[in-house]
Amino acid sequence: MGATIEWIHQNATAKVGILRFGDKHFKYGDPYEFSCAVKVESNIAHFYGGVADSDIVNFLKYRNEIRNILVNEGVKTVIWERIKNNKKKVYRVDLGKSNKVSLILKDVK
């Protein structure tokens, strides 16, 4: 199992890539279970447009690999949003020792 980020654009202020992970994913071209766009600006990574091949994706299974990739890029915080049943929740993870997940906003329409 593995996680990768394929970096597709970089300029002086930001880096953009595609995060992929899955049980049979080790490198670009391997099958994957989930993908999303990643934008790293300063020391914050934003995840956008996540797509999974099923309703149940075990993100926690790949947490350490994703964290290691991002920390090596200088990322200290990850932010993403989730929309379900027309309700939006925005999450933040601080990549310190605790990997604490905070719900920033909930029930935003």
N, CA, C and O of each residue as an XYZ file, in Angstrom:
436
protein
N       0.837     -1.175      0.000
C       0.000      0.000      0.000
C       0.878      1.233      0.000
O       1.992      1.223      0.524
N       0.349      2.315     -0.608
C       1.181      3.491     -0.647
C       0.435      4.746     -1.018
O      -0.736      4.722     -1.396
N       1.151      5.845     -0.898
C       0.643      7.162     -1.244
C       1.726      7.911     -1.990
O       2.908      7.806     -1.663
N       1.316      8.672     -2.999
C       2.266      9.500     -3.746
C       1.619     10.837     -4.067
O       0.395     10.967     -4.100
N       2.468     11.824     -4.303
C       2.007     13.086     -4.868
C       2.797     13.322     -6.138
O       4.027     13.360     -6.122
N       2.082     13.481     -7.233
C       2.691     13.816     -8.513
C       2.631     15.339     -8.636
O       1.559     15.903     -8.855
N       3.769     15.996     -8.495
C       3.806     17.457     -8.573
C       3.723     17.864    -10.041
O       4.554     17.454    -10.851
N       2.721     18.672    -10.379
C       2.490     19.012    -11.784
C       2.734     20.482    -12.108
O       2.808     20.847    -13.281
N       2.859     21.331    -11.091
C       3.121     22.754    -11.336
C       3.801     23.356    -10.116
O       3.483     23.016     -8.977
N       4.732     24.247    -10.374
C       5.403     24.940     -9.278
C       5.806     26.316     -9.751
O       6.271     26.482    -10.879
N       5.626     27.322     -8.878
C       6.153     28.654     -9.147
C       6.778     29.172     -7.855
O       7.017     28.395     -6.930
N       7.037     30.443     -7.783
C       7.752     30.995     -6.625
C       6.942     30.930     -5.334
O       7.519     30.948     -4.247
N       5.620     30.855     -5.433
C       4.802     30.913     -4.216
C       3.986     29.659     -3.923
O       3.488     29.503     -2.808
N       3.837     28.763     -4.895
C       2.962     27.603     -4.666
C       3.428     26.395     -5.473
O       4.191     26.503     -6.432
N       2.932     25.248     -5.038
C       3.204     23.987     -5.703
C       1.869     23.240     -5.781
O       1.120     23.212     -4.805
N       1.566     22.631     -6.946
C       0.303     21.932     -7.134
C       0.593     20.502     -7.572
O       1.471     20.263     -8.401
N      -0.151     19.558     -7.012
C       0.056     18.166     -7.366
C      -1.208     17.349     -7.221
O      -2.264     17.858     -6.847
N      -1.076     16.062     -7.527
C      -2.182     15.115     -7.397
C      -1.772     14.049     -6.381
O      -0.795     13.326     -6.577
N      -2.533     13.968     -5.298
C      -2.324     12.951     -4.270
C      -3.104     11.711     -4.675
O      -4.281     11.792     -5.027
N      -2.444     10.570     -4.622
C      -3.105      9.285     -4.891
C      -2.687      8.295     -3.803
O      -1.550      8.317     -3.332
N      -3.629      7.423     -3.411
C      -3.237      6.345     -2.514
C      -4.127      5.135     -2.710
O      -5.242      5.234     -3.224
N      -3.602      3.975     -2.284
C      -4.348      2.728     -2.379
C      -3.476      1.547     -2.029
O      -2.253      1.664     -1.942
N      -4.116      0.400     -1.828
C      -3.403     -0.815     -1.434
C      -2.385     -1.271     -2.476
O      -1.351     -1.839     -2.123
N      -2.669     -1.026     -3.758
C      -1.761     -1.469     -4.821
C      -1.008     -0.305     -5.446
O      -0.421     -0.440     -6.520
N      -1.026      0.851     -4.761
C      -0.385      2.044     -5.314
C       0.981      2.280     -4.653
O       1.080      2.455     -3.439
N       2.007      2.278     -5.470
C       3.360      2.530     -4.978
C       4.053      3.629     -5.763
O       4.940      4.304     -5.240
N       3.646      3.816     -7.040
C       4.274      4.815     -7.899
C       3.265      5.258     -8.948
O       2.220      4.633     -9.129
N       3.592      6.346     -9.636
C       2.741      6.847    -10.707
C       2.443      5.722    -11.695
O       3.347      4.997    -12.109
N       1.176      5.581    -12.069
C       0.764      4.530    -12.997
C       0.139      3.331    -12.313
O      -0.576      2.561    -12.955
N       0.394      3.156    -11.017
C      -0.219      2.056    -10.272
C      -1.689      2.366     -9.993
O      -2.072      3.535     -9.949
N      -2.522      1.330     -9.804
C      -3.926      1.579     -9.447
C      -4.016      2.276     -8.091
O      -3.148      2.108     -7.235
N      -5.073      3.057     -7.911
C      -5.262      3.776     -6.654
C      -6.738      3.801     -6.297
O      -7.598      3.590     -7.152
N      -7.027      4.061     -5.017
C      -8.398      4.068     -4.503
C      -8.943      5.476     -4.320
O     -10.157      5.669     -4.273
N      -8.063      6.454     -4.216
C      -8.466      7.830     -3.933
C      -7.475      8.771     -4.591
O      -6.283      8.475     -4.680
N      -7.983      9.916     -5.054
C      -7.096     10.968     -5.545
C      -7.719     12.320     -5.250
O      -8.938     12.444     -5.125
N      -6.869     13.331     -5.141
C      -7.332     14.704     -4.985
C      -6.210     15.645     -5.400
O      -5.040     15.265     -5.443
N      -6.589     16.871     -5.701
C      -5.602     17.900     -6.004
C      -5.044     18.439     -4.691
O      -5.755     18.524     -3.690
N      -3.771     18.799     -4.707
C      -3.107     19.354     -3.534
C      -2.431     20.653     -3.952
O      -1.706     20.695     -4.946
N      -2.673     21.703     -3.191
C      -1.967     22.966     -3.422
C      -1.208     23.307     -2.152
O      -1.801     23.419     -1.080
N       0.105     23.474     -2.271
C       0.934     23.839     -1.129
C       1.382     25.284     -1.327
O       2.028     25.627     -2.317
N       1.027     26.103     -0.373
C       1.403     27.510     -0.406
C       1.907     27.865      0.979
O       1.230     27.628      1.979
N       3.112     28.441      1.030
C       3.775     28.682      2.303
C       3.947     27.324      2.976
O       4.584     26.439      2.404
N       3.406     27.139      4.158
C       3.520     25.832      4.817
C       2.160     25.177      5.023
O       1.983     24.362      5.929
N       1.192     25.544      4.163
C      -0.169     25.015      4.268
C      -0.529     24.261      2.997
O      -0.346     24.769      1.891
N      -1.046     23.040      3.161
C      -1.529     22.250      2.027
C      -3.051     22.252      2.057
O      -3.663     22.017      3.099
N      -3.650     22.520      0.910
C      -5.093     22.441      0.749
C      -5.396     21.255     -0.159
O      -4.772     21.102     -1.209
N      -6.354     20.414      0.239
C      -6.799     19.299     -0.590
C      -8.102     19.714     -1.261
O      -8.993     20.266     -0.615
N      -8.208     19.441     -2.577
C      -9.390     19.814     -3.352
C      -9.879     18.631     -4.180
O      -9.075     17.836     -4.667
N     -11.190     18.515     -4.339
C     -11.793     17.608     -5.309
C     -11.461     16.146     -5.135
O     -11.105     15.476     -6.105
N     -11.566     15.636     -3.929
C     -11.278     14.223     -3.688
C     -12.254     13.300     -4.397
O     -13.463     13.534     -4.388
N     -11.725     12.254     -5.009
C     -12.539     11.264     -5.709
C     -12.084      9.876     -5.276
O     -10.891      9.573     -5.277
N     -13.051      9.036     -4.905
C     -12.737      7.683     -4.465
C     -13.437      6.674     -5.362
O     -14.448      6.985     -5.991
N     -12.890      5.461     -5.416
C     -13.527      4.423     -6.235
C     -14.625      3.677     -5.478
O     -15.240      2.759     -6.021
N     -14.871      4.067     -4.225
C     -15.979      3.497     -3.457
C     -16.406      4.515     -2.407
O     -15.743      5.532     -2.206
N     -17.517      4.229     -1.744
C     -18.001      5.138     -0.705
C     -17.154      5.076      0.561
O     -17.154      6.010      1.363
N     -16.438      3.980      0.733
C     -15.645      3.803      1.951
C     -14.166      3.767      1.576
O     -13.700      2.824      0.936
N     -13.441      4.795      1.977
C     -11.997      4.853      1.755
C     -11.348      5.050      3.116
O     -11.709      5.962      3.860
N     -10.400      4.201      3.433
C      -9.735      4.270      4.728
C      -8.555      5.231      4.651
O      -7.410      4.814      4.481
N      -8.848      6.510      4.776
C      -7.821      7.559      4.701
C      -6.782      7.380      5.803
O      -5.595      7.632      5.591
N      -7.229      6.948      6.972
C      -6.310      6.804      8.116
C      -5.219      5.770      7.854
O      -4.123      5.860      8.408
N      -5.521      4.804      7.020
C      -4.567      3.748      6.692
C      -3.296      4.328      6.040
O      -2.205      3.772      6.173
N      -3.464      5.452      5.337
C      -2.361      6.060      4.585
C      -1.863      7.355      5.230
O      -1.005      8.044      4.679
N      -2.407      7.671      6.389
C      -2.105      8.932      7.077
C      -0.608      9.174      7.244
O      -0.126     10.268      6.947
N       0.131      8.177      7.712
C       1.556      8.391      7.976
C       2.350      8.636      6.702
O       3.249      9.476      6.683
N       2.023      7.905      5.633
C       2.724      8.121      4.370
C       2.433      9.506      3.806
O       3.338     10.197      3.337
N       1.163      9.908      3.854
C       0.788     11.237      3.361
C       1.462     12.307      4.201
O       1.994     13.281      3.669
N       1.438     12.126      5.508
C       2.073     13.083      6.418
C       3.557     13.221      6.099
O       4.071     14.337      6.022
N       4.250     12.101      5.914
C       5.689     12.149      5.640
C       5.993     12.888      4.339
O       6.939     13.672      4.278
N       5.196     12.641      3.301
C       5.399     13.345      2.030
C       5.254     14.853      2.243
O       6.089     15.637      1.793
N       4.179     15.246      2.937
C       3.903     16.659      3.131
C       4.931     17.341      4.037
O       5.368     18.457      3.757
N       5.310     16.672      5.110
C       6.313     17.246      6.018
C       7.642     17.450      5.278
O       8.330     18.446      5.504
N       8.000     16.516      4.403
C       9.227     16.675      3.604
C       9.143     17.861      2.656
O      10.173     18.363      2.205
N       7.939     18.314      2.347
C       7.739     19.498      1.504
C       7.641     20.774      2.343
O       7.432     21.860      1.802
N       7.794     20.643      3.670
C       7.738     21.809      4.555
C       6.339     22.161      5.044
O       6.139     23.220      5.638
N       5.372     21.286      4.801
C       3.986     21.546      5.197
C       3.825     21.337      6.699
O       4.323     20.365      7.267
N       3.115     22.279      7.327
C       2.831     22.166      8.756
C       1.342     22.002      9.036
O       0.953     21.550     10.113
N       0.500     22.375      8.052
C      -0.946     22.338      8.231
C      -1.615     21.847      6.949
O      -1.194     22.196      5.846
N      -2.666     21.031      7.107
C      -3.472     20.578      5.968
C      -4.907     21.030      6.209
O      -5.433     20.901      7.314
N      -5.537     21.563      5.155
C      -6.923     22.011      5.245
C      -7.710     21.381      4.100
O      -7.246     21.360      2.960
N      -8.902     20.868      4.405
C      -9.784     20.355      3.365
C     -11.226     20.559      3.786
O     -11.520     20.773      4.962
N     -12.114     20.491      2.818
C     -13.531     20.601      3.125
C     -14.256     19.354      2.652
O     -13.812     18.648      1.746
N     -15.373     19.112      3.290
C     -16.200     17.958      2.942
C     -17.632     18.430      2.844
O     -18.142     19.088      3.751
N     -18.276     18.096      1.754
C     -19.684     18.436      1.579
C     -20.471     17.138      1.538
O     -20.200     16.256      0.723
N     -21.445     17.035      2.425
C     -22.284     15.844      2.502
C     -23.682     16.296      2.883
O     -23.852     17.060      3.833
N     -24.684     15.831      2.148
C     -26.068     16.227      2.394
C     -26.236     17.750      2.387
O     -26.948     18.315      3.218
N     -25.566     18.396      1.434
C     -25.626     19.859      1.266
C     -25.071     20.635      2.457
O     -25.360     21.822      2.606
N     -24.286     19.988      3.298
C     -23.650     20.681      4.416
C     -22.134     20.583      4.246
O     -21.592     19.518      3.953
N     -21.477     21.705      4.436
C     -20.030     21.761      4.252
C     -19.341     21.853      5.610
O     -19.742     22.621      6.484
N     -18.295     21.049      5.759
C     -17.450     21.105      6.950
C     -16.019     21.322      6.486
O     -15.572     20.699      5.523
N     -15.305     22.201      7.167
C     -13.912     22.491      6.834
C     -13.043     21.971      7.973
O     -13.260     22.297      9.140
N     -12.055     21.155      7.610
C     -11.179     20.530      8.601
C      -9.766     21.069      8.474
O      -9.349     21.512      7.404
N      -9.040     21.024      9.571
C      -7.641     21.438      9.611
C      -6.873     20.409     10.418
O      -7.310     20.002     11.494
N      -5.714     19.982      9.893
C      -4.837     19.067     10.612
C      -3.490     19.759     10.777
O      -2.876     20.187      9.800
N      -3.044     19.862     12.012
C      -1.714     20.381     12.287
C      -0.757     19.199     12.341
O      -0.934     18.284     13.145
N       0.259     19.223     11.478
C       1.165     18.078     11.346
C       2.284     18.089     12.383
O       3.430     17.766     12.072
N       1.951     18.457     13.595
C       2.909     18.373     14.686
C       2.944     16.952     15.212
O       2.565     16.015     14.509
N       3.386     16.793     16.410
C       3.493     15.462     16.997
C       2.129     14.795     17.182
O       2.023     13.571     17.116
N       1.089     15.595     17.413
C      -0.212     15.009     17.724
C      -1.080     14.739     16.494
O      -2.021     13.951     16.578
N      -0.787     15.375     15.350
C      -1.647     15.277     14.153
C      -3.085     15.624     14.497
O      -4.011     14.991     13.990
N      -3.285     16.624     15.352
C      -4.617     16.991     15.820
C      -5.489     17.472     14.661
O      -5.078     18.324     13.873
N      -6.699     16.913     14.569
C      -7.682     17.315     13.562
C      -8.685     18.247     14.226
O      -9.259     17.914     15.263
N      -8.893     19.420     13.623
C      -9.860     20.377     14.144
C     -10.925     20.640     13.092
O     -10.628     20.740     11.902
N     -12.147     20.749     13.536
C     -13.230     21.150     12.658
C     -13.302     22.668     12.724
O     -13.634     23.231     13.767
N     -12.990     23.339     11.603
C     -12.949     24.793     11.593
C     -14.364     25.374     11.458
O     -14.785     26.210     12.258
N     -15.069     24.924     10.451
C     -16.431     25.399     10.201
C     -17.329     24.204      9.975
O     -16.907     23.211      9.382
N     -18.553     24.288     10.438
C     -19.472     23.202     10.126
C     -20.822     23.777      9.740
O     -21.182     24.890     10.124
N     -21.552     22.998      8.978
C     -22.882     23.377      8.508
C     -22.870     24.695      7.777
O     -23.764     25.522      7.957
N     -21.846     24.899      6.939
C     -21.750     26.095      6.119
C     -22.524     25.819      4.845
O     -22.343     24.766      4.232
N     -23.378     26.737      4.433
C     -24.148     26.531      3.186
C     -23.668     27.460      2.116
O     -24.188     27.439      1.000
